[in-house]
Amino acid sequence: MTSKTLFDSTFPLLERTLNVCARNQKLTTSNLANLDTPNFKAFKMMVEEAVANDSQGAAPMAMVRTQAAHLAGSTGGSDPGRPPERIASDPGSLRGDGNTVDLDREMTNLAANTLRYNAGVRMLSARFKHLLSAINEGK
């Protein structure tokens, strides 16, 4: 007979999803903040892949210190998935300043990420309501 814990695998998966979404939100807002910065290269994150890889037991990729002056990265699992990737310059882009931030792409990413985060929060809230109902004996 297998024993199920009170907090099954749903809670850790939702936790990882919310952590990835929070990290993606910071990344997207950073890109938007640098919309007018010359030669700024935008970052992107593969959110679905990061959550899927982490939920299959893949260990988060360790941070690499590229310069001695950089702070040491956290070894905790709060930022699962692969690190963000730079977005290559589009040769057909009308921007001549070398900036790769596309306002439409970033706003679409922001909206999709917000929906994903809110869905995760609602699922987590529903799980806690079920637990509260069990504690209160269905009352």
Number of C-alpha atoms within 10 A of each C-alpha: 3 4 5 8 7 8 11 9 11 12 15 12 18 19 16 23 25 23 18 24 27 16 17 23 19 13 19 24 14 13 22 18 11 17 18 13 15 13 14 16 18 23 19 16 22 14 20 13 12 21 23 16 16 20 18 9 8 13 13 18 13 16 12 9 11 8 7 7 7 9 9 10 10 10 11 9 14 14 23 24 25 19 16 15 12 13 14 12 15 11 7 6 11 8 14 9 11 15 21 25 25 14 12 9 10 20 14 12 17 20 12 13 20 16 13 15 20 14 14 19 16 11 15 18 12 12 15 14 12 13 15 13 12 11 10 9 8 9 7
